[in-house]
Amino acid sequence: MIKIAICDDEPILLSANKVIVERYIQEHKMMAQIEECTNGDFLLADVEEGRYYDLILLDIEMPDGNGMEIAPKIRKILPNCLIIFVTSYLKYAVDSFALSIFRYIPKQELETRLPQALQDAFQYINIEQQEVYTIQTQTRLEKIMLKDILYIQKNGKNSEIITFYSVAKVRKSLSQVFEEIDREEFIYIDRGCIVNLIHIMQVKNGEVLLKNGESLPISRSHIQSTKQFVNSYWGKEL
């Protein structure tokens, strides 16, 4: 299920965006959920409270919460979310690329350019969503999206994979799970705990604060490397 947010303070343009997106989804028989928002600050607040989106169509010129100001704040929390800027003013084009915006669509060209942007975005998202960690036994097959994993911790002879929604156990060592995932976003903060960098909100007082509100202790031997990994990752993604 692809989650989409459309944010525009003008109801007519909000509706126009939604019609195009819904038409594209229906024509291509896709599974997607669309949410509408008329206030940029409200959209940002939802994201800060844990709401997740794969794709956001964001109006740049809004009286409450300018899109140019909101976009980098959203990207800090949802670094993998694709953002499409929709605007009437060409002067924002260069700035939008500087912010790593996926596409820039002039409002007067919505009908012609938005469908192509959606095609490119959905193709990118589908590829990303195929990245999973698979737990397979004689009686169980479970696939966990890598982007949903908050952290993985050792529990006896098992490794526990904690996501926003569940806890899954796999009878493997933590080092084995780490090698199988093989992604730079996953780092050790302790010999018994691996954290997904994309969900770290803060590193402070020897702990990492995650998006779900949990704080996890960093071992003394991993404090410096954790700070370096987080700073490097944030610098790369923002």
N, C-alpha and C positions, 0 to 999 in steps of 0.2 A: 504494500500500500504506500503510494507516494503522497506525502503531505505537502499541501500548497497553501500559502497565504497570499491574499491580494489586498494591498493597502493603498487606498486613495480617498482623499477627503471629499471628492466630488462624486455623489451617488451615480450620476449618469456614466462617468468614466469607469467607476468601479464595476458597474453592471456590464459595460462594454468589454472590459477585460475578462470578466467571469464568463460571458457568453462565448468568447473565443476559446478560452481554456476548456470549458465544458464541451464545446463542439469537437475540439481536438481529441479530448479524452474518449468521447463516444465513438468517433470515427476510427480510432486506433484501438478500441476495446481495452482500455487501460484501467487499472484499479487505482483510484486517486481520491483524496479527500480535500475539499476546498473550504477554506475559512476566509471570511471577509472582515475587513477592518477599515474604519474611516479615520483613525487617529494613530499616528506613528508612535506616539508615546505609549499608547495602550498595547500596540504590537510588541514594542520593546519590553514592556512590563511582563507580557505573557512569556516571552522568550526567557527573561531573567528568572521567572518562576518555574521554568523547566519545560515549557512547551517546545516541541521539536517541529521543524519544517525542513523538507528537502529543497524546496524552491519558494522564493518570495518575489512577488511582483510589487515593486515599491515606487510610489510616486515621489519625485524629488521635492516638488514644491508643495508643502503642506503647512498650514498655519501653526498646527500643533505637532512639533517634531519634524524638523527638516530631514528629508531622506539622506542627504549627504552626511548629516551628523549621526543618524541612527544606524546606517549601514555598518560602519566600523565597530560599533558597539555590539551589533548582532553577530558579526563575524568573529568577534572575540569569544563569544559564547558558543556559536555554531559555526566553527571554521569550515565545515564541509557543506554548509548550506549554499546553494546557488542563488544569487540575487540578480534580478533583472530590473534595471532602472527604467521607468517610464516618465517622460518629461516633455514639455513643450519648448524647452530652451536648449539650443544647440551648445551653448557655452559650457554646459555641464559635461559634455562628452569626454573631454580630456581628463577631468577630475575623476569621472567614474572608472576609467581604465586604471588610474593610479590607485584606486581602492580595490582593485582586483574584482571588479564587477563582471559577472558572466556575460551580460549583454546590455546594450543601451538601445532603447526603442523610443523614437519620437511618437508622441500621441497621435499625430496626424497620419502615421503609417502603421497603426496597430494591425489592421486587417491583413496587410501584406507581410509585415516583418515579424509579428509575434508568433504565428504558427511555425515559422522556421526556427525561431529561438527556442520554442517549446520542444521541437523535434530534437535539437541539439542537446537541450537540457535533460530530457527524459532518457536519451541514449546514454549520457554521462552518468545519470543517477542509477540506471539499470545495471551498468557495469560496476559501479561502486557497491550496489546492494548485493552483488553476487559474491562479495568478499565475506566469507563466513568461516566460523570454526565449527567443525562437525564432531559430535560425540556419537560414536557408534559402538554398540555392544551386540550380543546375541539377541537381546530383547528390546533394544532401544536405539532410535536414530533421532538425533536432535541437532538442528543447525542454529547457531547463534551468530547474529550479525556482529562483526567486529566493532562497528561504530557504536553498538549498544552496550558493549562491555565497559563497566566502570573500573573494576579491578579484579585481580585473580589472587587468591590467597591459599597458602598451604593449610591443610587440615588433616593431620595424620598422614595416611598413605594416599589421600585424595587431594585434588586441587579443586577449589570452589570458584566458579566463575560468577561474579556478581554483576548483574545488569540493572537497568532502571526498573525492570519488571519482575525479575526472578533470580533465584540462586540455583545454579546447575553444578552437580558434582561429577568429576571424571576421575577414574582410578589411574592417575598418572602423576608423575612428579611435576613440580612447578617448572623445573628447568626443561622438561620434555614439552610441556604445553607452550612455554616461551619459544622454543625452537620451532614448533609446529606453526605457531602464529607468524613468526618471522616478519614483524612489522616494526618500523622505527618508532611508532607512536607508543609502543608498550615498553615500559622501563621498570627496572627494579628500584623500589624505594627501601627495601629491606630484603634480606635473603628469603623471607617467607611471604613477600607481597610484590605483585607487579601491578602497575597502574597505567591506565590509558591516558596519555598526555592530553588528548582533546577534551577530557572532562575535568581537568584541573583548573580551578578558579584562582587559587592562591597558594603560595608557599610561605609559611610563616611559623615562627616558633617551633621549628622542627616537625611540622606537620604539613600535609597537603589537604586543602579544602576542595571537595569535589562538588559537581553541579547538583547532586542530590542532597547536599547539606552535610554529608559525612566528612569527618576529619580522620586522616590516617597518619600514624606516626612514621617518621623517616628515621632509619637507624643512623647513628653518628657516621658510620663509614660510607653512607650513601647521600648525605646532605649536600655536599658540594656537587656531585655528579647530577643529582636531581635538579638543583638550581640551574646548572648549565644546560641540561636537556630542556627544561621548561623555557628558559630564556631563548634558547636557540629555536625551539619550535614556535613560540609566539612571534619571534622576529620573522620567521619564514612565512607564517600564515596570515599575518595582519598586513 
